[in-house]
């Protein structure tokens, strides 16, 4: 999904150094996301964003497991 920010949203994001938190959302600039994830190349950024999209698709399709089950499996 391609979304464009309004001028006001872009201004607020810039004023807040690339991070805005609302009651129902978190908004990161691409540069802030890249720094947080330790991504150096455009290819790494693209792959990371694809992984996020795949993960959200899995959640929306119900392909999830309880955290406790996964943690128990990892500790076994």
KAZIHU-V138870 format. One record per residue. N is the residue number from 1. RES is the residue in one letter. PHI is phi in whole degrees, 0 to 359 (* if undefined). Layout:
((N,RES,PHI) (N,RES,PHI))
This chain:
((1,X,*) (2,X,260) (3,X,232) (4,X,252) (5,X,280) (6,X,289) (7,X,301) (8,X,294) (9,X,299) (10,X,297) (11,X,298) (12,X,297) (13,X,299) (14,X,293) (15,X,295) (16,X,262) (17,X,58) (18,X,86) (19,X,219) (20,X,229) (21,X,240) (22,X,249) (23,X,290) (24,X,236) (25,X,204) (26,X,230) (27,X,237) (28,X,241) (29,X,286) (30,X,301) (31,X,296) (32,X,295) (33,X,300) (34,X,301) (35,X,296) (36,X,299) (37,X,269) (38,X,68) (39,X,265) (40,X,262) (41,X,254) (42,X,297) (43,X,295) (44,X,296) (45,X,298) (46,X,299) (47,X,293) (48,X,297) (49,X,294) (50,X,296) (51,X,296) (52,X,298) (53,X,298) (54,X,296) (55,X,297) (56,X,295) (57,X,297) (58,X,298) (59,X,299) (60,X,296) (61,X,270) (62,X,81) (63,X,271) (64,X,228) (65,X,226) (66,X,299) (67,X,307) (68,X,299) (69,X,295) (70,X,295) (71,X,298) (72,X,298) (73,X,297) (74,X,293) (75,X,279) (76,X,280))
